[in-house]
Amino acid sequence: MKKLPNLERQGSAQGTRADHFWYFVNSVIQILKEQQQLNLYFILEDPSDSRDQKVIGTIKKAKHRVLLIPLKSSLFNPSRPFWEKVKASIKRTPLGVNDNLAMRMTEAVESVSQNDCQSWVDECIKNFADYSLEQ
């Protein structure tokens, strides 16, 4: 597998870059190849810029398929409504001097029920099935 240069932190803090994701996808493809898992779907958010085309090309070159879903869509990602509920709970009241963000987050996460999670997953499965039939 190709070694990806410059993945270490340089200067100020940075988030995940396109090269990080490309390296991750290459790693996944290599594992799938070793396990003889071929012609699978990679479900990705619609690319925001041309750098993402490198990732899509890498997937297709490895004989897998790409299904692009709308960017930042909670229709296909059950973690989005989860975090929306958690953030809404945290933002409901401003943190006071004696408040602890970690405790507030813990309480917010614990307020999400198993039924909430199951309904989000079920909705995403339904939406994905409808969307993939349209494609």
Secondary structure, DSSP 4 states (H G I P E B T S, - for coil): -PPPS--S--SS-----HHHHHHHHHHHHHHHHHTT--S-EEEEEPPSSTTHHHHHHHHHHTT-EEEEE-TT-TTS-THHHHHHHHHHHHHTS---TT--HHHHHHHHHHTS-HHHHHHHHHHHHHHHHHHHHH-
